[in-house]
Amino acid sequence: MGEESIVREIRGIYDDYIAEVKNLLATRKPTDGLMGFGKRAGDDVCHERFADRIEQKLNDFAQALPSSESVYAVMRVVFEIPQKHKDDSLTYWMLLAVQGLTDVLIPLLTKQDAVKLSELFSELYPKYSWLPVQKKIAAQLFLQAGLKEHRGKGFFSLFNKRDGDKG
């Protein structure tokens, strides 16, 4: 499976989910979920279906032992898409949650790609905003990259050296 193909498939799963949530919100009744009656949009099965589809696709991808370059491309998509949906609280939190499913891919990254990805992750998600799932992924990424800990920008990044760095 080529890099472009898997990235297209992953984006397709995200697009399907986002479209499904938009349709769900457009067709719900104004009273749905009010005072515990009716169907709440957050309880719809589409959220679980999305997570299951992403998990299956990432696991299948990992089992194929893809190149580090392909893994980097897929993980970049998984990290970047939530940023485009920050204003949609119903999808945003699920998009963040499924980032934890990338843990099967991290061991397949080269040290160099893990460094690039950890830097991208740190730019997209400041450490102070990390959820538990992001803390887990960040720790695995930094370990794969050979970094001692989170390397952010600014003064404190001076203290977060790569293994083997001098000074």
N, C-alpha and C positions, 0 to 999 in steps of 0.2 A: 504494500500500500504506500503510495507516494505521499510526500509531505503535503502537497497541495490538496490531495484527496482527503486526507484525514482532517486537515484544518477545515476544509469545506464541510465535511460531515459533522464535525463538532459545532461549527457555526450554525449549521442547519438545525441541530438539536436545540440550540439556544433560540434560534429564530422561531421554531415551532412552539417552544414553551412561552416565549414572550407574546406571540400572537394568540396563543390559547388563553393566557391570562387577560389580555386586552379584550378578547371576545367574552370571557367570563364576566368581566366587569361591565361590559356594554349590555349584556343580556340579563343581568341580575335585577331583581325587583328592589325598589327603594327600601322595603322593609326587611329584606334578607339579613339575618343576623341580629336584627333589632330585638333587644330584650331576650336573647337566647332562642328566638324562633327563626325558622327558615334556615337557609344554607349560607354559611359564611364563606366568603371568597378564599380566605386563608386555609380553610379546611378541604378545599377541592382536591380531588385525586390527581389533578394535573401536576401538582408540585412534586408529589412522590414519584409519579411517572417520569418526570423530567430527571430527577435525581437518579432513578434506576437506569434510565437510558444513558446518561453521562457515565455512570459507574461502569456499566457494561462496555461501553465504547472505550473508555480509558483502560479497563482491564484487558480487553482484547488487544488493544494497541500495545500495551506493555508486554503481553505474552509474545508478541511478534518480534520482540527485541529490536525496536527501531533505533535509528541513529540518534545521537545526542542532538543533532541539528533539528530533527523532526520533533523530538520531545520538547525542545526549547520552543519551537513554533506553536505547538499545541498548548503548552503551559502559558505562553504569552497571551494566547486568546482567552484562556480561562481566567487569567488575572486582569486583562484589560476590559472585557465585556461589562463587568459590574459597574465600572466607572461611567459608562454611558447610560446607566439606568439608576443613578443615585436618587432621582426624584420620584421613582416609582417604588415605594416602600414594600409593596406586595412581592415584587420580583427581586428587588435588590438583595434582600436578606437571604433568599434562596440561592441567588447567584454567588453570594459570598460563601454560603455553607458548602456548596459543591466543590469549592476550591480544595477542601480537605481530601477529596477523592484523587487528587494528583499525587498523593504520597507514593503510589505504585510506580510513578514515572521518575521520581527524583533520583533513585539509584542509577538510572540509565543516562544521566547527564554527565558530561565530562566536567572536570573541575572548572575549566574556562567558561563553559556554558552555565554552570551553576553560579559562578560569580556574576555573570551578566544578568541572569535571572534574579538573583538576590538583590542586585542593585535596582532592577526594574521594580521588583516587589516593594522595596523600601521607598522608592519614589511614589508609587501608586498608593501605598498604604503606610502612612506614618506609624511608627511603633506605638505611639500613645492610643491609636485607634484600633489596634489588633483585637480581634475576637479570639477565643480559645483555639478555634480551628486554624486561624492565621498564625497564631503563636507556634502551633505544632508544625505547620508547613514551613514557616520561616526558620525554625530550629533545624529542620531536616535539610533545607536548602543551604543554610550557612554551614552546616556540617559537611555536606557534599562539596561545597565550595572551598572548604578548608579554612573558613573564617572562624575566629573564636567566638564572635557574637555579632549582633546587628551592627552594620556599618551605615550610619545615616550621614547626612551632610552636616557640616558645621564643626564647631569646636570639639565636640565629644567623639567625632569620627577619628580624631587623631589617636585615640586610645583603643580603637578597634582595628588592630592590625591583622593581616593575613599571617598564617603560620609561615615562619621563615623570613618575614619582613624585618629589616634592621631599623633601629631607632625609633 
